[in-house]
Amino acid sequence: MPFKSSCLSHCGTTVEGTSAQEVGVRLKEHMEEAHDIPVDPLEVSEFAIECESAEVAIQAR
C-alpha cells in the first residue's frame, strides 16, 4: 500500500511514496526546495500514513 504525508508548512502539498522512507525523502526535498527548511528524512518519515491506493479502493466497490 502507498504512504503519504502533507507539507509541514501547511502549503497544501501532499507527497506520496511506496514506503514511509520514500515519503520522508520526498518531504525533505519539498521542504528544502519550497520553504528553505532542512528536515531529517528519517524523522519526517514517521509522519507518513499508510493509505489505500485508488486502484484498490475502486476494486473494492
Residue pairs with C-beta under 8 A, 6 or more apart in sequence:
1 50
1 51
1 52
1 53
1 56
2 16
2 17
2 18
2 50
2 51
2 53
3 16
3 17
3 18
3 19
3 20
3 22
3 23
3 48
3 49
3 50
3 51
4 14
4 15
4 16
4 17
4 23
4 48
4 49
4 51
5 14
5 15
5 23
5 27
5 44
5 47
5 48
5 49
6 12
6 13
6 14
6 15
7 13
7 14
7 15
7 27
7 30
7 31
7 34
7 35
8 27
8 31
8 37
8 39
8 44
8 47
9 31
9 34
9 35
9 37
11 34
11 35
13 30
13 34
15 23
15 26
15 27
15 30
16 23
16 26
17 23
17 25
17 26
17 48
20 45
20 46
20 48
20 50
21 41
21 42
21 45
23 44
23 45
23 48
24 41
24 42
24 43
24 44
24 45
24 46
24 48
25 41
25 45
27 39
27 41
27 44
27 45
27 47
27 48
28 38
28 39
28 40
28 41
28 44
31 37
31 38
31 39
31 44
32 38
32 39
